[in-house]
Amino acid sequence: MHKKTKNTLYQLIDPFCLFYNNFSPSLNEDGYWIQNYGTPKFYNWSGYAFEVVCLNHIEQIKVALGISGIQSQTYTWQNPNAQIDLLIDRADKVING
């Protein structure tokens, strides 16, 4: 029997795999980085790479925010019009995003 899950979002969070999947076919092209800096593909990848760094360092983010001692859960949120990639839902009824 297969369990069906609705509205589940899976996310690849290994930085090397993200880089390799996006750029490996093009790395041998002369001037590739100069030509592609500032393009939508570059900004999409760099924004997602930053998101992955944050997801991999949630505990350090909590320390920097001064909330490491507060019990919390970490979530993402989305609806058809918007998406928030990192929400920290704290036991003191405050949500950091």
Summary of the structure (lengths in Angstrom):
residues: 97
radius of gyration: 17.5
end to end distance: 37.7
largest distance: 53.6
contacts: 178
relative contact order: 0.12
helix: 43%
strand: 20%
